[in-house]
Amino acid sequence: MATSALDLTMSREYEEKALEAFANTLPRHDFVPTVGFEMEYSVVNAGSTSLVDEEIRDKIVAESPDLLGQELGAWQLEVKSKPVNLADGGFPELSGQQYESETSAVDAAVKHQAELVRLGSFPLQRADEIRKSRSPRYQSVVNWHDSHHSGIPTSIGASHATRPASAAIVALMNSVQFNVAMQSVDDAINLLNVSLAIVPQIIALSGNSRYLDRLDTRYADTRMLMWERTHDTRTTIERLADEPLRVGLPDRYFQDIRDYVKYVKHFPFLLNKPGAAFAVGTGLNWSDARLKVTDNGVILLEFRPISIQPSVEDDIAICALYLGLLEFHRKRSASLPSLFLIKANRFFAMRDGLNAKFIEIDGNGAKRYMSASRVVAESIEKAKVGLITAGFESGVKSLEILQRRLDAMRVPSDEFASGMQQLQGSGVSFEDALKQMVRGCVLRSGQ
């Protein structure tokens, strides 16, 4: 909760500027349904699995600063693609834009004898030996969370646990994030709530960060769980009351934009940047979905909980599922499941992937379990309806990738684990097998 003089000052400014920014985004009759991606990669020295120094990463960024950016890890690279008008070029153009952006990033890395790794977690780096980017923003935010940490365990693993981690663990995690243009403030709040409600089934189908800290956690996806555990700064009383973190799911669906702004402003602001409170508050809100406003007044709904997938086609497939579900629910007024249930199912999805059992409450208020695979199957069908209804038929074909995952009951983390088992079965040591699998996730120029 924001309590210091700095927080109170920044909180007031955030509320004022946020309400002003959202008020200036009136419903648009000339609305353009754009989608843009943000993708994160670990960067290694060419031909190896050793992570690059920060100087190399920054030289890569300097090759194309409008496209490339720094991230928390000294070896971590962000790629921001241009938004695509789905009503014009559809999913083929969206795919082409992502390929173009990724190829440009790969080519920039090659110029500095480096390569990009497309994997949700970089598993070869020790969790207690992380080099952070030297930017004061990253240093201060990590240090604040470490110094205010609640003391809960920060390891993960079903049979063997990772080393205790700090807030810097996010430097080992790579995501793909979707930024979707909204028609109005009301549309944004409605679809923000829908986004929170559909997180479990999308995570169940997309796990890609099973290996971490040089071991097999046996969790389908560790990214958001580790972020939450290392950024928990709640007091004992706040944890008992299940107060929300600034990471993951909020404690409620939002009634309107004022309710959303109130939620964001109650967290500590950490950075003293008068005049930039709206940007700071938005940037430090690490919920699974959040709202942003562009310089030209377009509201973006950003969906954030997904680990980067094995390929651009896989990223596009998850995006098609997400957009299809948004469109399916856009005009429907059905009540959403309680966030208490969503939070539980989200954990099961991160732990067990498609093998998870989700909790549901039937019409009589009785609890029952349903297989995640069944919920995912229903979601794929709903997404097809949503895409066709919205005129985005070209996205339906992308869903075939996800249908194949469902038919095989295997997500990317399962495929990675199978590769590890095959290598180890042929006599390769665990560490060498892990290195070979990581090299298999390296993007090469012209690929």
C-alpha positions as a printed Julia matrix, in Angstrom:
447×3 Matrix{Float64}:
   0.0     0.0     0.0
   1.26    3.52   -0.86
   2.09    5.2     2.48
   5.31    7.25    2.18
   5.35   10.93    1.25
   6.77    9.97   -2.15
   4.05    7.41   -2.71
   1.28    9.77   -1.68
   2.56   12.5    -3.99
   3.04   10.16   -6.94
  -0.27    8.43   -6.19
  -2.2    11.69   -6.39
  -0.47   12.64   -9.61
  -1.06    9.19  -11.08
  -4.79    9.34  -10.34
  -5.13   12.79  -11.87
  -3.14   12.01  -15.01
  -4.63    8.54  -15.48
  -8.22    9.75  -15.31
  -7.33   12.58  -17.65
  -5.64   10.22  -20.13
  -8.52    7.74  -20.16
 -11.1    10.56  -20.38
  -9.41   11.77  -23.55
  -9.91    8.44  -25.26
 -13.49    8.84  -26.41
 -15.24    6.1   -28.41
 -13.92    6.18  -31.97
 -16.09    5.78  -35.04
 -12.91    5.29  -37.08
 -11.56    2.61  -34.71
  -8.69    0.52  -36.04
  -8.36   -2.98  -34.45
  -4.6    -3.15  -34.08
  -2.47   -5.77  -32.33
   1.2    -5.44  -31.43
   3.64   -7.83  -29.78
   6.42   -7.44  -27.23
   8.85  -10.36  -27.12
  11.73  -11.07  -24.74
  14.84  -13.16  -25.41
  17.98  -14.28  -23.62
  21.12  -13.42  -25.6
  24.11  -15.78  -25.73
  27.55  -15.54  -27.29
  27.53  -17.09  -30.77
  27.95  -20.85  -30.81
  27.68  -21.18  -27.04
  25.26  -21.17  -24.13
  27.1   -18.44  -22.21
  25.08  -15.29  -21.69
  26.47  -12.08  -23.16
  27.76   -9.15  -21.13
  25.6    -6.06  -20.84
  27.87   -4.11  -23.19
  27.12   -6.56  -26.01
  23.39   -6.47  -25.33
  23.44   -2.67  -25.41
  25.35   -2.63  -28.7
  22.65   -4.87  -30.14
  19.95   -2.46  -28.91
  21.84    0.46  -30.49
  21.51   -1.21  -33.89
  17.77   -0.52  -33.91
  16.64    1.44  -30.82
  13.07    1.88  -32.11
  12.65   -1.88  -32.3
  14.94   -3.19  -29.54
  15.2    -2.4   -25.84
  16.81   -3.4   -22.58
  15.23   -5.66  -20.02
  16.04   -6.49  -16.4
  18.69   -9.09  -17.2
  22.03   -7.75  -18.43
  21.73  -10.37  -21.21
  18.03   -9.83  -21.91
  16.57   -8.19  -25.02
  13.09   -6.85  -25.72
  11.66   -6.64  -29.24
   8.65   -4.41  -29.85
   6.87   -4.98  -33.15
   4.78   -2.43  -35.0
   1.02   -2.76  -34.47
  -0.9    -4.46  -37.27
  -4.42   -3.61  -38.43
  -6.22   -6.96  -38.28
  -9.14   -5.61  -40.3
  -6.75   -4.93  -43.16
  -3.97   -7.5   -43.32
  -5.34  -10.02  -40.86
  -3.25  -12.72  -39.23
  -0.95  -13.22  -42.25
   0.24   -9.62  -41.88
   0.51  -10.03  -38.1
   2.69  -13.09  -38.61
   4.78  -11.32  -41.22
   5.36   -8.38  -38.9
   6.53  -10.63  -36.08
   8.89  -12.51  -38.4
  10.29   -9.23  -39.71
  10.83   -7.88  -36.19
  12.45  -11.07  -34.94
  14.68  -11.36  -38.02
  15.87   -7.8   -37.52
  16.73   -8.6   -33.9
  18.58  -11.78  -34.9
  20.56   -9.89  -37.55
  21.45   -7.16  -35.04
  22.75   -9.8   -32.64
  24.82  -11.51  -35.34
  26.7    -8.25  -35.93
  28.03   -8.59  -32.39
  28.73  -12.33  -32.44
  25.62  -13.08  -30.42
  22.45  -15.15  -30.79
  18.91  -15.01  -29.39
  17.4   -17.85  -27.36
  13.64  -18.34  -27.72
  12.71  -20.01  -24.42
  10.44  -19.01  -21.53
  13.17  -19.47  -18.91
  16.94  -19.58  -19.36
  17.76  -22.73  -17.37
  21.56  -22.73  -17.3
  22.09  -19.62  -15.16
  22.19  -20.07  -11.39
  19.25  -18.33   -9.7
  21.58  -16.71   -7.15
  24.09  -15.37   -9.71
  22.07  -12.95  -11.82
  23.53   -9.86  -13.46
  21.01   -7.05  -13.59
  21.05   -4.26  -16.15
  22.82   -1.24  -14.7
  19.87    1.08  -15.36
  18.9     2.79  -12.07
  15.29    1.84  -12.75
  16.02   -1.88  -12.71
  18.49   -1.68   -9.86
  16.23    0.3    -7.54
  13.05   -1.69   -8.22
  14.77   -5.05   -7.6
  16.58   -3.78   -4.51
  13.36   -2.36   -3.05
  11.5    -5.65   -3.45
  14.39   -7.61   -1.97
  14.65   -5.32    1.05
  10.88   -5.37    1.65
  10.32   -9.05    0.89
   7.77  -10.84    3.05
  10.07  -13.78    3.75
   7.97  -16.43    2.01
   9.93  -19.21    0.23
  11.31  -18.16   -3.15
  12.19  -21.6    -4.5
  10.18  -23.82   -6.79
  10.23  -27.5    -7.71
   8.08  -30.61   -7.38
  10.88  -32.99   -6.37
  14.0   -30.81   -6.24
  13.77  -27.12   -5.41
  15.64  -24.28   -7.04
  17.94  -22.11   -4.98
  16.24  -19.27   -3.09
  15.84  -16.43   -5.56
  15.71  -12.65   -5.39
  13.49  -10.3    -7.36
  16.16  -10.46  -10.07
  14.88  -13.91  -11.07
  12.7   -12.18  -13.66
  15.92  -11.68  -15.64
  15.76  -15.38  -16.52
  12.14  -15.25  -17.71
  11.07  -14.36  -21.24
   7.52  -13.59  -22.29
   5.43  -12.68  -25.29
   2.88   -9.94  -24.61
  -0.04   -8.83  -26.76
  -1.18   -5.2   -26.98
  -4.73   -4.97  -28.31
  -6.42   -1.67  -29.21
  -9.7    -0.99  -27.42
 -12.72    0.83  -28.82
 -13.54    2.76  -25.64
 -12.92    2.93  -21.9
 -15.96    0.73  -21.24
 -14.75   -1.79  -23.81
 -11.32   -1.78  -22.17
 -12.65   -2.48  -18.68
 -14.99   -5.2   -19.95
 -12.23   -7.02  -21.85
  -9.68   -6.47  -19.09
 -12.0    -8.43  -16.79
 -12.49  -11.11  -19.45
  -8.7   -11.34  -19.84
  -8.3   -12.09  -16.15
 -10.99  -14.76  -16.29
  -9.44  -16.71  -19.19
  -5.86  -16.79  -17.89
  -5.9   -20.42  -16.61
  -6.87  -22.11  -19.88
  -4.38  -20.06  -21.9
  -1.53  -20.81  -19.48
  -2.48  -24.5   -19.46
  -1.89  -24.57  -23.22
   1.28  -22.48  -23.35
   3.73  -23.59  -20.61
   7.34  -23.08  -21.72
   9.46  -22.41  -18.63
   9.81  -25.75  -16.85
  13.61  -25.84  -16.38
  15.17  -23.24  -14.1
  18.35  -22.9   -12.06
  19.85  -25.96  -13.77
  17.11  -28.35  -12.72
  13.77  -29.75  -13.78
  11.1   -28.13  -11.6
   8.39  -30.37  -13.15
   6.18  -27.27  -13.31
   4.77  -26.57  -16.77
   5.46  -22.86  -16.38
   7.45  -21.17  -13.6
   7.56  -17.6   -14.87
   4.67  -15.89  -13.1
   4.95  -18.06   -9.98
   8.56  -17.03   -9.44
   7.76  -13.4   -10.16
   5.02  -13.47   -7.52
   7.09  -15.26   -4.88
  10.08  -12.95   -5.22
   7.97   -9.76   -5.33
   5.72  -10.49   -2.35
   6.17   -7.55    0.04
   2.96   -8.02    2.03
   2.89   -8.13    5.79
   1.68  -11.25    7.58
  -1.7    -9.64    8.15
  -1.96   -8.63    4.49
  -1.12  -12.17    3.38
  -3.72  -13.65    5.75
  -6.25  -11.22    4.31
  -5.13  -12.28    0.8
  -4.31   -8.72   -0.19
  -3.29   -8.58   -3.86
   0.26   -8.32   -5.17
   1.24   -5.95   -7.94
   2.05   -9.16   -9.87
  -0.47  -11.63  -11.29
  -4.18  -11.41  -10.54
  -5.88   -8.48   -8.78
  -8.31   -9.05   -5.93
 -11.4    -8.13   -7.93
 -12.9    -7.49  -11.32
 -13.03   -3.78  -12.07
 -16.34   -1.91  -12.08
 -15.13    1.03  -14.14
 -12.01    3.01  -14.97
 -11.99    4.79  -11.62
 -11.96    1.46   -9.83
  -9.02    0.35  -11.97
  -7.07    3.56  -11.33
  -7.76    3.23   -7.61
  -6.31   -0.29   -7.68
  -3.1     0.71   -9.48
  -2.42    3.78   -7.35
  -2.5     1.95   -4.02
   0.83    0.18   -4.65
   4.15    1.86   -3.74
   5.53    3.87   -6.65
   9.22    3.24   -5.83
  10.52    5.72   -8.43
  10.52    9.46   -7.75
   9.62   10.89  -11.14
   7.34   13.92  -10.76
   5.51   14.59  -14.0
   5.74   10.93  -15.04
   3.5     9.25  -12.43
   1.11    7.85  -15.03
   3.93    6.11  -16.9
   5.52    4.9   -13.65
   2.26    3.54  -12.24
   1.43    1.8   -15.51
   4.9     0.3   -15.81
   4.96   -1.02  -12.24
   1.56   -2.7   -12.56
   2.56   -6.29  -13.39
  -0.92   -7.77  -13.41
  -1.68  -10.53  -15.9
  -3.53   -7.89  -17.9
  -3.3    -4.11  -17.71
  -4.34   -0.96  -19.56
  -2.08    1.54  -21.3
  -2.69    4.69  -23.34
  -0.6     5.51  -26.4
   0.68    8.99  -27.23
  -2.11    9.4   -29.79
  -4.81    8.48  -27.28
  -5.48    4.8   -28.06
  -6.21    2.51  -25.11
  -4.25   -0.73  -25.25
  -5.14   -3.88  -23.35
  -1.91   -5.72  -22.64
  -2.01   -9.46  -21.93
   1.1   -10.49  -20.02
   1.2   -13.97  -18.4
   2.49  -16.03  -21.34
   6.02  -17.37  -21.65
   7.48  -16.85  -25.11
   6.64  -19.79  -27.35
   8.99  -21.94  -29.47
   8.32  -20.0   -32.69
   6.54  -16.99  -34.14
   3.79  -19.32  -35.39
   3.24  -20.55  -31.83
   3.09  -16.97  -30.52
   0.52  -16.15  -33.2
  -1.53  -19.22  -32.27
  -1.75  -18.17  -28.61
  -2.63  -14.65  -29.73
  -5.41  -16.04  -31.96
  -6.81  -17.95  -28.99
  -6.69  -14.85  -26.8
  -8.26  -12.53  -29.36
 -10.89  -15.08  -30.29
 -11.94  -15.44  -26.65
 -12.08  -11.66  -26.23
 -14.33  -11.37  -29.26
 -16.48  -14.29  -28.11
 -17.11  -12.6   -24.75
 -17.26   -8.99  -26.01
 -21.02   -8.83  -26.47
 -21.97  -11.51  -23.96
 -23.13  -10.52  -20.49
 -22.54  -13.85  -18.76
 -21.08  -13.52  -15.28
 -17.39  -14.32  -14.89
 -16.06  -16.95  -12.46
 -14.85  -15.64   -9.12
 -11.22  -14.54   -9.1
 -10.7   -16.82   -6.12
 -11.37  -19.78   -8.43
  -9.4   -18.22  -11.27
  -6.39  -17.82   -8.98
  -6.54  -21.48   -7.91
  -6.96  -22.74  -11.49
  -4.17  -20.47  -12.69
  -1.81  -22.14  -10.21
  -2.92  -25.61  -11.31
  -2.33  -24.61  -14.94
   1.2   -23.38  -14.2
   2.0   -26.52  -12.26
   0.32  -29.22  -14.35
  -0.33  -27.75  -17.79
  -2.93  -29.65  -19.78
  -3.0   -32.34  -17.1
  -4.38  -29.89  -14.54
  -7.74  -30.27  -12.84
  -9.71  -27.05  -12.61
 -12.23  -26.22   -9.92
 -15.73  -25.15  -10.92
 -18.8   -24.17   -8.93
 -22.03  -25.53  -10.37
 -25.45  -23.88  -10.32
 -26.17  -25.27   -6.87
 -22.98  -23.88   -5.4
 -21.27  -27.28   -5.22
 -17.59  -27.64   -6.05
 -16.53  -30.01   -8.78
 -13.38  -30.73  -10.76
 -13.06  -30.5   -14.52
 -10.03  -31.42  -16.61
  -8.11  -28.45  -17.96
  -8.04  -30.2   -21.33
 -11.83  -30.06  -21.53
 -11.87  -26.36  -20.66
  -9.16  -25.73  -23.25
 -11.11  -27.66  -25.91
 -14.18  -25.54  -25.24
 -12.06  -22.39  -25.33
 -10.62  -23.24  -28.75
 -14.14  -23.67  -30.13
 -15.24  -20.38  -28.58
 -12.19  -18.67  -30.04
 -13.1   -19.91  -33.51
 -16.58  -18.41  -33.13
 -15.13  -15.15  -31.82
 -12.6   -14.78  -34.63
 -15.18  -15.49  -37.34
 -17.74  -13.15  -35.76
 -15.17  -10.33  -35.66
 -14.13  -10.91  -39.26
 -10.72  -12.32  -38.36
 -11.24  -15.68  -40.08
  -7.55  -15.87  -41.01
  -6.78  -16.48  -37.33
  -8.76  -19.72  -37.21
  -6.04  -21.65  -39.02
  -3.51  -20.62  -36.36
  -5.61  -22.43  -33.78
  -4.7   -25.73  -35.45
  -1.32  -25.54  -33.69
  -3.09  -25.44  -30.35
  -5.48  -28.21  -31.33
  -2.47  -30.42  -32.06
  -1.06  -29.63  -28.62
  -4.39  -30.57  -27.07
  -4.7   -33.79  -29.08
  -1.22  -34.85  -27.97
  -1.71  -33.48  -24.43
   1.7   -31.84  -24.75
   2.74  -28.2   -24.4
   6.2   -26.78  -25.21
   7.59  -27.56  -21.75
   6.6   -31.21  -22.24
   8.43  -31.32  -25.57
  11.53  -29.81  -23.95
  11.38  -32.41  -21.17
  11.04  -35.23  -23.72
  14.12  -33.97  -25.51
  16.01  -33.96  -22.23
  14.92  -37.52  -21.46
  15.98  -38.78  -24.88
  19.43  -37.23  -24.57
  19.94  -38.51  -21.06
  18.71  -41.94  -22.14
  21.47  -42.02  -24.74
  24.1   -41.37  -22.08
  24.37  -37.57  -22.19
  24.76  -35.93  -18.78
  21.96  -33.74  -17.47
  24.02  -30.55  -17.85
  25.17  -31.36  -21.37
  21.63  -32.34  -22.35
  20.37  -29.01  -21.02
  22.99  -27.16  -23.04
  22.01  -29.06  -26.18
  18.34  -28.31  -25.65
  19.06  -24.62  -25.11
  21.13  -24.56  -28.3
  18.08  -26.03  -30.02
  16.15  -22.91  -29.04
  18.71  -20.53  -30.58
  17.5   -18.44  -33.52
  19.84  -18.28  -36.49
  20.07  -15.69  -39.22
  17.94  -16.66  -42.21
  16.04  -19.26  -40.2
